[in-house]
Amino acid sequence: MRLAAASGAVTALVVVTVWVSDLSFERAVLLAPVLVIGLAAVAGLFVFWGRVGWESFRQARHPRLVVAAALAFVLLLVGLTLLGVQLPRE
């Protein structure tokens, strides 16, 4: 049962990769081990930085200020994006 679930997950990952990128199905199947390791690395980073952020938030003296600053930063980015402001690239 676990083997079937893992096979289905890898197949879904390959199909999503083919749909998102311009890779052929055969090439994506050959790259399946790399895709699985890459997805695991990205998931691990999200879990790690999520825990770091949560612990920092819990230990903050003013958690409402942290939430307000994060929300203001996100709103600033969204506003600048909607206005079409582009940062200079070197």
C-alpha positions as CSV (number, residue, x, y, z in Angstrom):
1,M,0.0,0.0,0.0
2,R,2.8,2.4,0.9
3,L,4.6,1.6,-2.3
4,A,1.5,2.3,-4.4
5,A,1.0,5.6,-2.6
6,A,4.7,6.6,-3.2
7,S,4.4,5.6,-6.8
8,G,1.3,7.7,-7.2
9,A,2.9,10.7,-5.6
10,V,6.0,10.5,-7.8
11,T,3.7,10.1,-10.9
12,A,1.7,13.2,-9.9
13,L,5.0,15.1,-9.4
14,V,6.2,14.2,-12.8
15,V,2.8,15.1,-14.4
16,V,2.7,18.5,-12.7
17,T,6.3,19.1,-13.7
18,V,5.5,18.4,-17.4
19,W,2.4,20.6,-17.1
20,V,4.3,23.5,-15.6
21,S,7.5,23.3,-17.6
22,D,8.3,22.6,-21.2
23,L,9.9,19.2,-20.4
24,S,8.9,16.2,-22.3
25,F,7.2,13.4,-20.3
26,E,10.1,11.0,-21.0
27,R,12.7,13.5,-19.8
28,A,10.6,14.3,-16.6
29,V,10.4,10.6,-15.9
30,L,14.2,10.3,-16.1
31,L,14.6,13.3,-13.8
32,A,12.1,11.9,-11.3
33,P,14.7,11.2,-8.6
34,V,16.0,14.8,-8.9
35,L,12.5,16.1,-8.7
36,V,11.7,14.1,-5.6
37,I,14.9,15.2,-3.8
38,G,14.3,18.8,-4.9
39,L,10.8,18.8,-3.6
40,A,11.9,17.3,-0.3
41,A,14.6,19.9,0.0
42,V,12.1,22.7,-0.6
43,A,9.6,21.2,1.8
44,G,12.3,20.9,4.5
45,L,13.3,24.5,4.1
46,F,9.7,25.6,4.5
47,V,9.3,23.5,7.6
48,F,12.6,24.8,9.0
49,W,12.0,28.5,8.4
50,G,8.4,28.1,9.5
51,R,9.5,26.8,12.8
52,V,12.2,29.5,13.1
53,G,9.6,32.2,12.3
54,W,7.0,30.7,14.8
55,E,9.5,30.5,17.6
56,S,10.7,34.1,16.9
57,F,7.0,35.2,16.9
58,R,6.3,33.4,20.2
59,Q,9.3,35.0,21.9
60,A,8.7,38.5,20.6
61,R,7.9,41.2,23.1
62,H,5.3,42.8,20.9
63,P,3.8,40.1,18.6
64,R,1.2,42.5,17.3
65,L,3.9,44.8,16.1
66,V,5.6,41.9,14.3
67,V,2.3,41.0,12.5
68,A,1.6,44.6,11.6
69,A,5.1,45.1,10.2
70,A,4.9,41.9,8.1
71,L,1.4,42.8,6.9
72,A,2.6,46.3,6.0
73,F,5.6,44.9,4.1
74,V,3.3,42.5,2.1
75,L,0.8,45.3,1.3
76,L,3.7,47.5,0.2
77,L,5.0,44.9,-2.2
78,V,1.5,44.2,-3.6
79,G,0.8,47.9,-4.0
80,L,4.1,48.5,-5.8
81,T,3.4,45.5,-8.0
82,L,-0.1,46.8,-8.9
83,L,1.3,50.2,-9.7
84,G,3.8,48.6,-12.1
85,V,6.9,49.8,-10.2
86,Q,10.0,47.8,-11.2
87,L,13.2,47.7,-9.3
88,P,16.4,48.4,-11.3
89,R,18.4,45.4,-12.3
90,E,22.1,45.3,-12.6
